[in-house]
Amino acid sequence: MLLLHKTLVQLHIICGAASLLLFWMPVLSRKGSRWHICSGQLYNVAMTVVGVCGLLASVMVLMDPLAIRHPGAVIEAERAANLAWRYRTFSLFLLMLSVLVLTSLRHGTLSLRERRQPGALSAPSHQALVLSLGVLGLMVGALGGLRGQMLLLIFGGISISAAVGLQRDLWAARRGEANLLTAHLGSMLGSGIGAYTGFFAFGGARYLADWLPGQWQIIPWVLPSVIGLVAIRRLKRRYQGSSTGGSSAGSAGRTVRQPSLDTQAGV
């Protein structure tokens, strides 16, 4: 069990580091180009491994936190209870981030598939992921409220908001009104938010501690979300009204050239 957990964590770290670089390749390349498609597929695979490994490792700690964190140790009962509660809270947060990443990746992929395969976004497995994300957001937010932990409140709220937005896409897809391009772009950016939040909050925290003492350490946690949400809003405004990826005229009569979903179908 310990070996499995260690292996999952190592895979999570390795693929997570690769994903931080791979994320920018499809972002910076021309949408619909071969490079965009190939790099997007690589990013999708790497982040799927990150999400699955994070999910499984978190579940293992939730099931038996002391066996994973302190194998074979003899701990006084009250301290053991406090440690178990702390580890489970932390693992629930990581589980929520993992589900956020996996749900965003799947939503982005299915958004491209929806035009060729109507109903792809409404697949029961995807609906279950969206629902799970919302439930986990509620649980983490509630824990944050009970324990007075602002970070849990913030990220619980972000996950709830993400789940609501994804569910709106599902409803719009059923009516044939979904903006599939913005759904794809926004979801993939959302997965990037999860990747960079994990890096700055956990992996990069030890290096930033000297530069950001005390309450300033909250910045690495929330900065990726702030930047990502602003970028998603700007994308949605830019491509608003186009669900097929064609060209559309702006409110001021300006035409915005948009990438075709057909050229992105390989993602």
QUIKA-V960458 format. One record per residue. N is the residue number from 1. SS is DSSP state (H for helix, E for strand, C for the rest). PHI is phi in whole degrees, 0 to 359 (999 if undefined). OMEGA is omega as a letter, one per 20 degrees, with the letter a starting at -180 (NA if undefined). Layout:
# QUIKA-V960458
N & SS & PHI & OMEGA
N & SS & PHI & OMEGA
This chain:
# QUIKA-V960458
1 & C & 999 & r
2 & H & 294 & r
3 & H & 295 & r
4 & H & 298 & a
5 & H & 297 & r
6 & H & 297 & r
7 & H & 296 & r
8 & H & 298 & a
9 & H & 295 & r
10 & H & 295 & r
11 & H & 297 & r
12 & H & 301 & a
13 & H & 292 & a
14 & H & 297 & a
15 & H & 290 & r
16 & H & 295 & r
17 & H & 297 & r
18 & H & 295 & a
19 & H & 295 & r
20 & H & 299 & r
21 & H & 275 & a
22 & H & 299 & a
23 & H & 306 & a
24 & H & 281 & a
25 & H & 294 & r
26 & H & 290 & r
27 & H & 295 & a
28 & H & 270 & a
29 & C & 274 & a
30 & C & 293 & a
31 & C & 297 & a
32 & C & 92 & r
33 & C & 285 & r
34 & H & 299 & r
35 & H & 296 & r
36 & H & 298 & a
37 & H & 293 & a
38 & H & 295 & r
39 & H & 293 & r
40 & H & 296 & r
41 & H & 294 & r
42 & H & 297 & r
43 & H & 298 & a
44 & H & 299 & a
45 & H & 296 & a
46 & H & 298 & a
47 & H & 287 & r
48 & H & 295 & r
49 & H & 298 & r
50 & H & 302 & a
51 & H & 294 & a
52 & H & 294 & r
53 & H & 296 & r
54 & H & 296 & r
55 & H & 296 & a
56 & H & 294 & r
57 & H & 296 & r
58 & H & 294 & r
59 & H & 297 & r
60 & H & 297 & r
61 & H & 290 & r
62 & H & 300 & a
63 & H & 288 & a
64 & C & 210 & a
65 & H & 297 & a
66 & H & 288 & r
67 & H & 293 & r
68 & H & 276 & a
69 & H & 275 & a
70 & C & 225 & a
71 & C & 296 & r
72 & C & 77 & a
73 & C & 279 & r
74 & C & 259 & a
75 & C & 237 & r
76 & C & 302 & a
77 & H & 303 & a
78 & H & 294 & r
79 & H & 293 & r
80 & H & 299 & r
81 & H & 295 & r
82 & H & 294 & r
83 & H & 295 & a
84 & H & 299 & r
85 & H & 297 & a
86 & H & 293 & a
87 & H & 294 & r
88 & H & 292 & r
89 & H & 298 & r
90 & H & 297 & a
91 & H & 291 & r
92 & H & 296 & r
93 & H & 298 & r
94 & H & 296 & r
95 & H & 298 & r
96 & H & 298 & r
97 & H & 298 & r
98 & H & 296 & r
99 & H & 293 & r
100 & H & 300 & r
101 & H & 296 & a
102 & H & 296 & a
103 & H & 293 & r
104 & H & 297 & r
105 & H & 299 & a
106 & H & 293 & r
107 & H & 296 & r
108 & H & 297 & r
109 & H & 291 & a
110 & H & 292 & r
111 & H & 297 & r
112 & H & 288 & a
113 & H & 282 & a
114 & H & 301 & a
115 & C & 293 & r
116 & C & 277 & a
117 & C & 230 & a
118 & C & 306 & a
119 & C & 101 & a
120 & H & 300 & a
121 & H & 292 & a
122 & H & 266 & r
123 & C & 303 & a
124 & H & 306 & a
125 & H & 296 & r
126 & H & 287 & r
127 & H & 299 & r
128 & H & 294 & r
129 & H & 297 & r
130 & H & 298 & r
131 & H & 297 & r
132 & H & 299 & r
133 & H & 298 & r
134 & H & 296 & r
135 & H & 295 & r
136 & H & 296 & r
137 & H & 299 & r
138 & H & 296 & a
139 & H & 295 & a
140 & H & 293 & r
141 & H & 297 & r
142 & H & 295 & r
143 & H & 297 & r
144 & H & 298 & r
145 & H & 292 & a
146 & H & 293 & a
147 & H & 260 & r
148 & C & 66 & r
149 & C & 256 & a
150 & H & 297 & a
151 & H & 298 & r
152 & H & 294 & r
153 & H & 297 & a
154 & H & 297 & a
155 & H & 284 & r
156 & H & 298 & r
157 & H & 295 & r
158 & H & 298 & a
159 & H & 292 & r
160 & H & 296 & r
161 & H & 299 & r
162 & H & 296 & a
163 & H & 297 & r
164 & H & 296 & r
165 & H & 297 & r
166 & H & 294 & r
167 & H & 295 & r
168 & H & 298 & r
169 & H & 298 & r
170 & H & 297 & r
171 & H & 296 & r
172 & H & 295 & r
173 & H & 296 & r
174 & H & 295 & r
175 & C & 271 & a
176 & C & 74 & a
177 & C & 245 & a
178 & C & 287 & r
179 & C & 273 & a
180 & H & 292 & a
181 & H & 292 & r
182 & H & 291 & r
183 & H & 297 & r
184 & H & 294 & a
185 & H & 297 & a
186 & H & 296 & a
187 & H & 291 & r
188 & H & 293 & r
189 & H & 296 & r
190 & H & 299 & r
191 & H & 293 & r
192 & H & 294 & r
193 & H & 301 & r
194 & H & 297 & a
195 & H & 295 & a
196 & H & 285 & r
197 & H & 296 & r
198 & H & 299 & a
199 & H & 292 & a
200 & H & 289 & a
201 & H & 281 & a
202 & H & 246 & a
203 & H & 297 & a
204 & C & 272 & a
205 & H & 299 & a
206 & H & 294 & r
207 & H & 276 & a
208 & H & 265 & a
209 & C & 301 & a
210 & C & 289 & a
211 & C & 270 & a
212 & C & 232 & a
213 & C & 283 & r
214 & H & 59 & a
215 & H & 293 & r
216 & H & 293 & a
217 & H & 290 & r
218 & H & 288 & a
219 & H & 301 & r
220 & H & 300 & r
221 & H & 289 & a
222 & H & 263 & a
223 & H & 299 & r
224 & H & 301 & r
225 & H & 294 & a
226 & H & 297 & a
227 & H & 297 & a
228 & H & 296 & a
229 & H & 294 & r
230 & H & 296 & r
231 & H & 297 & r
232 & H & 297 & r
233 & H & 298 & r
234 & H & 294 & r
235 & H & 297 & a
236 & H & 295 & r
237 & H & 293 & a
238 & H & 293 & a
239 & C & 255 & a
240 & C & 300 & r
241 & C & 96 & r
242 & C & 245 & r
243 & C & 260 & a
244 & C & 248 & r
245 & C & 85 & r
246 & C & 278 & r
247 & C & 273 & r
248 & E & 220 & a
249 & E & 270 & r
250 & C & 280 & a
251 & C & 295 & a
252 & C & 262 & r
253 & C & 86 & a
254 & C & 272 & r
255 & E & 269 & r
256 & E & 252 & r
257 & C & 282 & a
258 & C & 238 & r
259 & C & 292 & a
260 & C & 281 & r
261 & C & 293 & a
262 & H & 298 & a
263 & H & 283 & a
264 & H & 259 & a
265 & C & 297 & a
266 & C & 283 & a
267 & C & 289 & NA
